[in-house]
Structure formats: C-alpha cells, structure tokens
C-alpha cells in the first residue's frame, strides 16, 4: 500500500520544483495586461502619428491584433530609428514594432520575437532621374542616411558600391532632401519607401533593387522566453487566418510592390 505514495512523491517534488522555477523567473510581458509599444510616428503606411495624436499603419494594426489575440491592450509611444533599442533598455516601452530589422548586432542588446514581416531593401529616387534603372547607376551618388538605421551599411556592403551619405533625423527630412535635390536617393525597406512614395503622390519611384532581405521583428527585452513564444504564437495565427495578407493589402496595395502571391509565416528567430 506504500507504492502509490512512493510513486506520487517524485511527481509532487517535480511540481514543487516547477512552481519554484516559475516564481523565480524574470519579468515577463505576460505579467502585464497593458503593453506600452514603441512605434514609428514618421512612416506612412507603417507607423504614422495623426494630427490628433493617434497612430495608424501596418505596424499599429499588427500590434493591436497581437495584443487582442493574447488578451492584452496596448498604448503607443513614438520612437524614431535611434530610439528603438534605448526605449526597451530603459523600460519606457515593453515591446517595439517599428520596422526593427533583426541583426546579430542588435541581438546583443535586445531579443526578438518574430519576425512578423519579411521585406526587401530597395532604393527610392526622383521620377525624373534619367538613366537610373538599377543600383549601379547610383554609384558615388548622395544617399540619405537616417540616424539609427543600418540600411546604408548594407548598401555600402554591396561589392563596388560607393556613396556620399547625407545624415537626416527621419524619413520626412529625407523626402524633403530628395525633393530639393539635396540627395539623389533613399534606401531602406521597400515597405517604408512604398509608403513614402504613396504619400508623395508622384515625383518619386522605386528601383526594385532588392538589395537584401529584411526581417522586421518585435523588439523585446532579453530573458523573457515565455513572452517571446506567446508573441510568436500570435504572429503564426495572424498569418494562418489571413489577417497578415489583409493588412498588407490594406496598407501597401497599389504601391507597385511585387508581393508574393502566397503570404507565409516568416521563419522565426529562436526565443532565448
């Protein structure tokens, strides 16, 4: 009659150990009912602050969908390119959806869920630029370089590519520079450029250069594998139920982007 007790004892100990591990884990997104999300205020189609202070765009809708799927609510704070990692490190935001490309360098400071969007780096030029049909036609030209963005690094990594970099605070400044002939081109994710071109209503065009694949992830603080896995689950459902395709059509339809006809779940980063 003692045997069931002996068998049950290890199970009880295991449960106690699991409970102890759970109680000692670090702070997680799952501990909060409302998430503060860092989003771009300056990118039409992705993250744009309206005159009334509210936000709109693909990243905004993705953040709302994921929060709703996981039973949370969100509030938004604006972040420019250079602010995206600092707002996580200083805990001014719980997560960041702001065209934050997943890179090895950034993974030394923060963690990533997702990616939630795969795009390509492209180039935007003035529509009236003669003889410019590809990246090689822009060798030695002036490119706008947004502070905190690493897209010009990838541009210069292309073999034989040279450029004069003109610094700018944000993409609104880049667009002002390209209209005034202060720069010849802007390079970043094609979805960013498509949104800028759509708002401009003409006068600029995308080259379709596809310099490099860009994976936009959800930036989170390190040490939260439970929160990361939960976000990945929500992203998976967003693609499987057709929401991702619907949002891509909503914000980028008619921009000339060569979107894949079948929208698939991106290959996720590991949750550490």
N, C-alpha and C positions, 0 to 999 in steps of 0.2 A: 504493500500500500504506500510505501515511501517513494516508489518510482516516479509517479506523476509529479511529485514535489521536486524531485531531483531534475526532471526534465524541464519543469516550468521555471526553475531558478535561473538558469542561464538566460532564458528569454526575458525575464524580469530585469536581470542585470543589464542586458543589452538595451532594453527600453530606457533604463535609467541613464545609461551612458549616452544614448542618442539624445535624450532630453537635456543632459548636461551640455552636450556639444551645441545643441540648438540654442540654449540660453546664453552661451558664451560667444556666439557668432557676432561679427561686427554689425554696424548699422547697415540696414538694407532698405532699398526702395520700397519693399513690401511692407515695411513698418509704417508707411505713411499713407494717408488717404488722399492727400492732395499733393501733387508734384509741381515744383517750380521748374519750368522748361525754358532753357535758353534758345531763342530763335532769332533768325536774321530779321532786321527791320528794313533792309535796303534792297531786297532781291524780288522783283515782281515775278509772280508765278511760284515762288518757293517760300519766301517769308518776307512780308511787307507790312509795315505799320501804316494803318489808315489814318487820315486826319483826326478821327475821333479817339485814337489811341489803341484801338483793337488791331488784331493781326489777321492776315489772310495768306493763303498759299498752300502748296503741296505739303511742305513740312508741318504746317499748322494742322492740316487735316489729318496727317499721319499721327501726330502727337495726340490729337483728340480721339482718334479711333483706338489707338493702343491703350490709352488711359481708360476709355469706356469698356474695352474688352476685358481689362483686368480689374474693373470695378473701382477705378480711381477718377479723380477730377484733376484738371490742370489749370495753372496760371502761367502766364508768359512774361519773360523778361527779354529785352532786346540785347543781342550780342553781335558785335562786328567780328570780323575774321580773327583779329588779335585777341579778342576777349574769350573765345570759346573754351579754351582749357583753363585759364585762370578762374572763370566763374564756377567751375567744378571744384578746383583745388581749394578755393576759399568758401565753398559751400553756399554760394549765392544762388546756385541752381542745383537741382537734383539730377537732371539729365539735360543733354544738349542735342537738339535736332536742328542743325544749321549748316547743311552741306559740308559736314566734317568728314573729310576723306580719311579712311583707315590707313595709317602708315606705321612702320616699325618705330620711327622716332616718337610719334605721339603715344604709342602703346607703352613707352617707358614712363609716362606721366599719368595716363588715364587708361580705362578699359573701354571696350566697345561691345555693344550688342548689335546684332545685325551682321552685315549691312542691310538696310532697308531699301536701298536704291543703287542700281548699277548704271552708270552713265559713261560718257567718254569725254576726255578733254578736247576742246575744239578751239577755234580762233574766230573772233568777230572783227570784221574790217568794214570800212566805209563802202557803200554800194558802188560808188563811182571810181574806185581804185582800179586802174587799168592794168592788165597783165598779171593780176594776182589771182591765181587759181589754186594754189597749193602752198604748203608751208615753206618750201624752198624759195618761193618768190618774196618771202619776208625776211630773208637773211640780212642781218645788220640793221633792221628797222627798229622803230621805237615801240616798245610794248608797255602797257600799263601794268604796274605791279602793286597789287593791293597788300597792305601791311597785314601779316599774319597768314597769308595764303602761300602755299608752296607750289602753285602751278607753274610759276616762271622757272623754278628749279627743274621741273620736268621738261619744260620747253628747252632749256639750255642743255639738258642731258641728251637731246636728240643729236645724233652724230652730224657734225658740220654746222650746227645751228649757232648763230651769234645774234645778239640783240642788245639794244640800249634800253635799260629798264628805267621807267619813269614812275616814281612812287606815288601812291594815292591812298587816301584813308579808306575809301569804299568804292563800290562799283558805280554809284551815282557820279562820283568825281571822274572815274574812268570814262563814263559816257560823255561827260562834259568835255573831257580832253580829246576824245576821238571826233566829236562834232566840230571842235575848234582847230583841228589838225595838230593838237599838242602831242598826240600819239598816233601811230599807224594801226595798232591792233590791240585787242584784249584777248587773253587766253585764260580759260577756266573750264569748268564743267559745261557740257553742251546745254544742260537744262537751265543753268544760270544765264548763259548767253541767249538762249531762246526766249527766256522771259524778258530780258533787257531789249531784245530786238522787237518783241511783240509790243512792249510798251512804247518803244520809239516810233512805231507806226511807219517805218521806212527809213531809208538813208543808210542802213547797215545791212550786212549779210553774213551768214555763217559759211565758213570754208568747207566744213565736213571733213576736217583733217584727221579726226580720231587719233590724236597723239598717244593717248594712253587710257586704259580702262580706269574708271574712278568708282570706288566703292564708298558710298556715304553711310556711315554708321551712327548709332546713337551713342554719344559720349556719356559715360557714367564713371563714378569713382571706382577705383580698384578695390578688390576684396569683397565683391557682392555677387558671387556666382548664382545665388538664388534669384536675385533681381534680374540679372542678365538672362538667365534661362526663361524667366517669365516673359521678358520682352521679346525674346526670340520666338516663343510660342505664339505671341500675339501677331508678330510680323508674318509668321507662317500662315496663320489663319487669314490675315489680310490679303495675302496672295491667293490662297486656295478658294476663298469665297468671292473673288472677283473685285474686291474693293480697291486693290492696288491698280489694276487696269483702269477702273473707273476714274480714279483720281488722276492718273497720268493723262487720260483723255481730257478730263476737266481742265487741267492747268496748262497742258502743252499741245493740245490738239490744234492743228493748223499752223504750227510754228516751223514746219519743214524738217523736224527731227525724224530720222529714219529709225523709228522704234521697232523693236522685234514684234512680229505678229502674235507670238505666244509669250506672255509675261510669266516668268518662272521665279520661284523663290530664290533669292541670291544665296550663294554659298556662305554660310555663317563663319564668323571668327569663333575661336574657342572661348568659352567662359572660364576665366581663371579666378 
